[in-house]
């Protein structure tokens, strides 16, 4: 086993965890001051883009009243334009419901229920929603994903050193249903669980091509269905785009045959930390991520390196394996309202077993991006990123990468 690689990643994990203590006092003081300032100024001035959004928002009359004790829920419908290397340009419609339950107190963060439907230039159909709902006092939290996709995708083989020359297309349909209900135990620490159903079917691939020759488990479709346990610590000040706070999440899923699925176990670890570095909203965001299967995962559940959220600069699924370790850092800063910029870098590797890790095999990506704040009250941005990894890729969409 290459101990250097292991030590580097452990260092990244624990640095993410413990640097919170170094800046906690400073962030707490600044957040209190900023919170007071925000409460007094929030309704004084809207950005040009927020005024446009007002035309597509649906609010009840009580929400329209200037009542600072009540959160004014927003239901926004708008056209959606996005770009990713995996999809090319996508066009469709999106809706986002930002709300709090009646009589919600100040310690309850804004719930977020988005849904989008896209059709891309590569003839892909993607309907998805990734939601987070906070009940009053945040005693309970409901989060998860639901979606359908019809998706042509590239396949390069399995492993951390596959060749881009082996690229071929395969197509499939997919339904994902993944609700998690968590109970607050103490502070911002939650425990809970749920179910996960992931059905991949109608696989179409090249005759005598690489995928048909490799025949990995699930190459002709598979169902993953089972129970998922979760432990989450989440004290971020904003779920959509945090200025400060942390998210530490552990999930472990048990999949079985009883509902026709493939039996395997899957563990995911997601550690995020956000530091507000100045009163002008400079933010340092850190993430460390681990994905670990027991070696029996089907093709659609393998760790996939790359994408618009983690390891930008690589096509999502460019490298596939049973396990993955990755980390990234992003520095976010305003230029002038409502424009901001970011610079970022990430590193990661997929592997079959830990003895396969090699420091020389780590993949690196880096880049920069522009931000356009469209909903000031929720710190929601349009995002345009350019990243250099295996290739130069760019990404356009709504909300931050992490």
C-alpha positions as CSV (number, residue, x, y, z in Angstrom):
1,X,0.0,0.0,0.0
2,X,1.2,3.5,-0.8
3,X,1.2,5.1,2.6
4,X,2.0,8.6,1.3
5,X,-1.4,8.7,-0.6
6,X,-3.2,7.5,2.5
7,X,-1.6,10.1,4.7
8,X,-2.3,12.9,2.3
9,X,-6.0,12.1,2.2
10,X,-6.3,11.6,5.9
11,X,-4.6,15.0,6.3
12,X,-7.2,16.6,4.1
13,X,-10.1,15.0,6.0
14,X,-8.8,16.1,9.4
15,X,-7.7,19.5,8.3
16,X,-11.3,20.1,7.1
17,X,-12.6,19.0,10.5
18,X,-10.3,20.8,12.8
19,X,-9.7,24.1,11.1
20,X,-13.3,24.9,12.1
21,X,-12.1,25.4,15.7
22,X,-9.4,28.0,14.6
23,X,-12.0,30.3,13.0
24,X,-15.1,29.5,15.0
25,X,-14.9,32.4,17.4
26,X,-14.3,34.9,14.6
27,X,-17.1,33.5,12.4
28,X,-19.5,33.5,15.3
29,X,-18.9,37.1,16.0
30,X,-19.1,38.2,12.4
31,X,-22.2,36.1,11.8
32,X,-24.0,37.8,14.7
33,X,-23.1,41.3,13.3
34,X,-24.0,40.3,9.7
35,X,-27.3,38.7,10.9
36,X,-28.4,41.9,12.6
37,X,-27.4,44.0,9.5
38,X,-29.2,41.5,7.2
39,X,-32.4,41.6,9.2
40,X,-32.6,45.4,9.0
41,X,-31.6,45.7,5.3
42,X,-33.0,42.6,3.7
43,X,-36.2,44.2,2.4
44,X,-34.8,47.7,1.7
45,X,-33.5,46.9,-1.8
46,X,-33.8,44.1,-4.3
47,X,-31.4,43.4,-7.1
48,X,-32.5,43.8,-10.7
49,X,-32.7,40.0,-11.1
50,X,-34.9,39.7,-8.0
51,X,-37.3,42.2,-9.4
52,X,-37.5,40.0,-12.5
53,X,-38.1,36.9,-10.4
54,X,-41.0,38.7,-8.6
55,X,-42.9,38.3,-11.8
56,X,-42.7,34.5,-11.7
57,X,-43.1,34.1,-8.0
58,X,-46.4,32.9,-6.4
59,X,-47.0,34.2,-2.8
60,X,-50.1,34.3,-0.7
61,X,-51.3,37.6,0.7
62,X,-49.9,37.0,4.2
63,X,-46.5,36.4,2.7
64,X,-46.6,39.7,0.8
65,X,-47.1,41.6,4.0
66,X,-44.0,43.4,5.4
67,X,-43.9,41.2,8.4
68,X,-40.4,40.6,9.6
69,X,-41.5,37.9,12.0
70,X,-42.6,35.6,9.2
71,X,-40.6,34.1,6.4
72,X,-42.1,35.0,3.0
73,X,-42.2,31.7,1.1
74,X,-41.2,31.8,-2.6
75,X,-42.3,29.6,-5.4
76,X,-40.3,30.4,-8.5
77,X,-40.9,29.1,-12.0
78,X,-38.5,29.9,-14.7
79,X,-36.8,28.6,-17.9
80,X,-33.7,26.6,-17.3
81,X,-30.6,26.6,-19.4
82,X,-27.6,24.5,-18.4
83,X,-24.3,23.1,-19.8
84,X,-22.2,20.2,-18.8
85,X,-19.8,18.1,-20.8
86,X,-21.9,15.0,-20.0
87,X,-25.1,16.6,-21.5
88,X,-24.1,19.5,-23.7
89,X,-26.7,22.3,-23.6
90,X,-29.9,21.5,-21.8
91,X,-33.1,23.5,-22.0
92,X,-36.2,23.1,-20.0
93,X,-38.2,24.5,-17.1
94,X,-37.5,24.6,-13.4
95,X,-39.4,25.4,-10.2
96,X,-38.0,26.1,-6.7
97,X,-40.1,26.3,-3.6
98,X,-38.3,28.1,-0.7
99,X,-40.4,28.0,2.5
100,X,-40.7,27.5,6.2
101,X,-43.6,25.8,8.0
102,X,-46.2,27.9,9.8
103,X,-45.0,29.3,13.1
104,X,-41.4,28.3,12.3
105,X,-38.9,30.0,14.6
106,X,-35.6,31.8,13.9
107,X,-33.6,28.6,14.5
108,X,-35.3,26.9,11.5
109,X,-33.5,27.2,8.2
110,X,-35.2,27.7,4.9
111,X,-36.5,24.5,3.3
112,X,-35.7,24.0,-0.4
113,X,-37.7,21.9,-2.9
114,X,-36.5,22.3,-6.4
115,X,-37.6,20.4,-9.5
116,X,-36.3,20.7,-13.1
117,X,-37.1,19.0,-16.4
118,X,-34.4,19.2,-19.1
119,X,-34.0,18.1,-22.7
120,X,-30.4,18.3,-24.0
121,X,-28.8,18.5,-27.4
122,X,-27.6,14.9,-26.9
123,X,-31.2,13.8,-26.8
124,X,-31.1,13.2,-23.1
125,X,-34.2,13.7,-20.8
126,X,-33.5,14.6,-17.2
127,X,-36.2,15.2,-14.5
128,X,-34.8,15.6,-11.0
129,X,-35.3,17.0,-7.6
130,X,-32.9,17.1,-4.7
131,X,-34.7,18.5,-1.6
132,X,-34.0,19.5,2.0
133,X,-36.9,20.1,4.3
134,X,-36.5,21.4,7.8
135,X,-39.4,21.0,10.2
136,X,-40.1,23.5,13.1
137,X,-37.1,23.9,15.4
138,X,-35.3,21.5,13.1
139,X,-36.3,18.6,15.3
140,X,-36.7,16.6,12.0
141,X,-35.1,16.9,8.6
142,X,-36.3,15.3,5.4
143,X,-33.8,15.2,2.5
144,X,-33.3,13.1,-0.6
145,X,-33.4,12.8,-4.4
146,X,-36.0,11.7,-6.9
147,X,-35.6,11.6,-10.6
148,X,-35.9,10.1,-14.1
149,X,-33.4,10.2,-16.9
150,X,-32.9,8.8,-20.4
151,X,-29.3,9.2,-20.8
152,X,-26.6,8.4,-23.5
153,X,-23.3,8.1,-21.6
154,X,-19.6,7.5,-22.5
155,X,-17.9,4.4,-21.3
156,X,-14.1,4.0,-21.1
157,X,-13.7,0.8,-19.2
158,X,-13.2,0.3,-15.4
159,X,-10.2,1.5,-13.5
160,X,-8.1,4.5,-12.7
161,X,-6.0,4.4,-15.9
162,X,-8.4,3.7,-18.7
163,X,-7.6,5.3,-22.1
164,X,-9.7,8.1,-23.6
165,X,-9.2,6.3,-27.0
166,X,-11.5,3.6,-25.8
167,X,-14.5,5.9,-25.5
168,X,-17.9,4.4,-26.6
169,X,-21.5,5.4,-26.0
170,X,-24.2,3.4,-24.2
171,X,-27.7,4.5,-23.4
172,X,-30.1,3.6,-20.6
173,X,-33.2,4.7,-18.6
174,X,-33.0,5.4,-14.9
175,X,-35.4,6.0,-12.0
176,X,-34.1,7.1,-8.6
177,X,-36.1,7.4,-5.4
178,X,-34.1,8.2,-2.2
179,X,-35.9,9.8,0.8
180,X,-34.1,10.1,4.1
181,X,-35.8,11.1,7.4
182,X,-33.5,12.3,10.2
183,X,-34.2,13.1,13.8
184,X,-32.2,15.8,15.6
185,X,-30.3,14.2,18.5
186,X,-28.4,17.2,19.9
187,X,-27.5,20.6,18.5
188,X,-27.3,20.2,14.7
189,X,-26.5,16.4,14.8
190,X,-29.1,14.2,13.2
191,X,-29.6,10.4,13.0
192,X,-32.0,8.5,10.7
193,X,-32.5,6.5,7.6
194,X,-34.7,5.7,4.7
195,X,-34.9,3.7,1.5
196,X,-33.1,3.9,-1.8
197,X,-34.4,2.5,-5.1
198,X,-32.3,2.9,-8.2
199,X,-33.5,1.1,-11.4
200,X,-31.4,1.1,-14.5
201,X,-32.9,-0.6,-17.5
202,X,-33.2,-0.6,-21.3
203,X,-29.5,-0.7,-21.7
204,X,-28.3,-0.2,-25.3
205,X,-24.6,-0.5,-26.2
206,X,-22.3,-1.1,-29.2
207,X,-22.3,-4.7,-30.5
208,X,-18.9,-6.3,-29.8
209,X,-17.8,-3.0,-28.2
210,X,-15.8,-2.5,-25.0
211,X,-18.8,-2.7,-22.6
212,X,-20.1,-5.9,-24.1
213,X,-16.6,-7.4,-24.0
214,X,-16.0,-6.3,-20.3
215,X,-19.5,-7.4,-19.2
216,X,-19.3,-5.8,-15.8
217,X,-22.0,-6.6,-13.3
218,X,-25.1,-4.6,-14.3
219,X,-24.0,-4.0,-17.9
220,X,-27.5,-5.1,-19.1
221,X,-29.3,-3.2,-16.3
222,X,-29.7,-3.6,-12.6
223,X,-31.9,-2.7,-9.6
224,X,-30.4,-1.4,-6.4
225,X,-33.0,-1.4,-3.6
226,X,-32.4,-1.4,0.1
227,X,-32.2,0.4,3.4
228,X,-30.0,3.4,4.0
229,X,-28.7,4.7,7.4
230,X,-27.4,8.2,7.9
231,X,-25.7,10.4,10.5
232,X,-25.5,14.1,9.7
233,X,-24.0,17.2,11.4
234,X,-25.2,20.3,9.5
235,X,-24.8,23.8,10.9
236,X,-24.5,25.6,7.6
237,X,-26.1,29.1,7.6
238,X,-27.5,28.4,4.2
239,X,-28.1,25.1,2.5
240,X,-28.0,26.5,-1.1
241,X,-24.8,28.5,-0.7
242,X,-23.2,28.7,2.8
243,X,-21.1,31.5,4.1
244,X,-20.1,29.6,7.2
245,X,-20.6,26.3,9.0
246,X,-20.1,22.7,8.2
247,X,-21.7,19.5,6.8
248,X,-20.4,16.1,7.9
249,X,-22.5,13.3,6.5
250,X,-22.1,9.5,6.8
251,X,-24.4,7.1,4.9
252,X,-24.3,3.3,4.7
253,X,-26.7,1.3,2.5
254,X,-27.6,-2.4,2.5
255,X,-29.0,-3.6,-0.8
256,X,-30.6,-7.1,-1.2
257,X,-32.3,-9.5,-3.5
258,X,-35.8,-9.4,-1.9
259,X,-37.1,-6.7,-4.3
260,X,-35.1,-8.1,-7.3
261,X,-32.0,-6.1,-6.6
262,X,-28.3,-6.8,-6.6
263,X,-26.9,-7.5,-3.1
264,X,-24.1,-5.2,-2.0
265,X,-23.1,-2.6,0.6
266,X,-22.2,1.0,-0.1
267,X,-20.8,3.7,2.2
268,X,-20.5,7.4,1.5
269,X,-18.7,10.1,3.5
270,X,-19.1,13.7,2.7
271,X,-17.3,16.4,4.8
272,X,-17.7,20.1,4.0
273,X,-16.5,23.2,5.8
274,X,-17.2,26.8,5.0
275,X,-15.2,29.8,6.4
276,X,-16.3,33.4,6.0
277,X,-13.0,35.2,5.8
278,X,-14.1,38.9,5.6
279,X,-17.0,41.2,6.1
280,X,-17.3,41.5,2.3
281,X,-18.3,37.8,2.1
282,X,-15.1,36.2,1.0
283,X,-15.6,32.4,1.6
284,X,-13.2,29.5,1.7
285,X,-15.1,26.2,1.0
286,X,-13.5,22.8,1.5
287,X,-14.8,19.3,0.8
288,X,-13.5,15.8,1.3
289,X,-15.4,12.9,-0.1
290,X,-15.2,9.1,0.1
291,X,-17.2,6.4,-1.7
292,X,-16.7,2.8,-0.7
293,X,-18.5,-0.3,-2.0
294,X,-17.8,-3.9,-1.0
295,X,-16.8,-5.0,-4.5
296,X,-20.2,-6.3,-5.6
297,X,-21.6,-3.0,-6.9
298,X,-23.2,-3.0,-10.4
299,X,-22.1,-0.7,-13.2
300,X,-24.6,2.0,-12.3
301,X,-23.4,2.2,-8.7
302,X,-19.7,2.3,-9.2
303,X,-17.8,5.3,-8.0
304,X,-17.7,7.8,-10.9
305,X,-14.9,10.4,-10.9
306,X,-15.7,13.8,-12.5
307,X,-18.8,16.0,-13.1
308,X,-20.0,19.5,-12.4
309,X,-19.9,19.1,-8.6
310,X,-16.8,17.2,-7.7
311,X,-13.6,16.9,-9.9
312,X,-14.6,19.5,-12.4
313,X,-12.5,19.2,-15.6
314,X,-13.3,15.5,-16.0
315,X,-16.4,13.9,-17.7
316,X,-18.6,12.3,-15.0
317,X,-17.8,8.6,-15.1
318,X,-14.5,9.1,-17.0
319,X,-13.0,6.8,-14.4
320,X,-15.1,4.1,-12.7
321,X,-14.2,1.7,-9.8
322,X,-15.5,0.3,-6.6
323,X,-14.1,3.1,-4.4
324,X,-13.1,6.7,-4.7
325,X,-11.3,9.4,-2.6
326,X,-11.5,13.0,-3.6
327,X,-11.1,16.5,-2.1
328,X,-11.5,20.0,-3.4
329,X,-11.2,23.6,-2.2
330,X,-12.9,26.7,-3.6
331,X,-12.3,30.4,-2.8
332,X,-15.3,32.6,-3.4
333,X,-15.3,36.4,-3.4
334,X,-17.5,39.3,-4.6
335,X,-16.3,41.7,-7.3
336,X,-19.2,44.1,-7.4
337,X,-22.9,43.5,-6.7
338,X,-24.2,41.2,-8.0
339,X,-21.1,39.8,-9.6
340,X,-18.7,37.4,-7.9
341,X,-15.8,35.1,-8.8
342,X,-14.3,31.8,-7.6
343,X,-11.1,29.8,-8.1
344,X,-11.0,26.1,-7.3
345,X,-8.9,23.0,-7.4
346,X,-9.6,19.3,-6.7
347,X,-7.8,16.0,-6.6
348,X,-9.1,12.4,-6.6
349,X,-8.6,8.8,-7.5
350,X,-10.7,5.7,-8.0
351,X,-9.4,2.3,-6.9
352,X,-10.4,-1.3,-6.6
353,X,-8.8,-1.9,-3.2
354,X,-6.7,0.4,-1.0
355,X,-3.4,-1.3,-2.0
356,X,-4.1,0.0,-5.5
357,X,-3.7,3.6,-4.4
358,X,-0.8,5.4,-6.0
359,X,0.2,9.0,-5.4
360,X,1.3,9.3,-9.1
361,X,-2.2,8.2,-10.2
362,X,-4.1,11.0,-8.5
363,X,-6.1,13.1,-11.0
364,X,-6.0,16.9,-10.6
365,X,-8.4,19.5,-11.8
366,X,-8.5,23.3,-11.4
367,X,-10.3,26.4,-12.7
368,X,-12.2,29.6,-12.1
369,X,-15.7,30.8,-12.5
370,X,-18.1,33.7,-12.5
371,X,-21.1,34.1,-10.2
372,X,-24.3,36.2,-10.8
373,X,-26.5,36.5,-7.7
374,X,-30.1,36.2,-8.7
375,X,-31.8,35.8,-5.3
376,X,-30.1,38.0,-2.7
377,X,-32.1,36.8,0.3
378,X,-31.2,33.2,-0.3
379,X,-27.6,33.8,-1.7
380,X,-28.5,31.9,-4.8
381,X,-26.2,32.3,-7.9
382,X,-26.0,31.6,-11.5
383,X,-22.8,29.7,-12.0
384,X,-20.3,29.6,-14.9
385,X,-17.1,27.6,-14.4
386,X,-14.2,26.8,-16.6
387,X,-12.1,23.8,-15.5
388,X,-8.9,22.1,-16.7
389,X,-8.6,18.4,-16.0
390,X,-8.1,15.8,-18.6
391,X,-9.7,18.4,-20.9
392,X,-10.9,21.9,-20.7
393,X,-14.6,21.8,-19.8
394,X,-17.1,24.5,-18.8
395,X,-20.3,24.3,-16.7
396,X,-23.3,26.6,-16.6
397,X,-26.2,26.3,-14.1
398,X,-27.8,27.4,-10.9
399,X,-26.3,27.1,-7.4
400,X,-22.8,26.2,-6.2
401,X,-20.9,23.0,-6.9
402,X,-20.9,22.2,-3.2
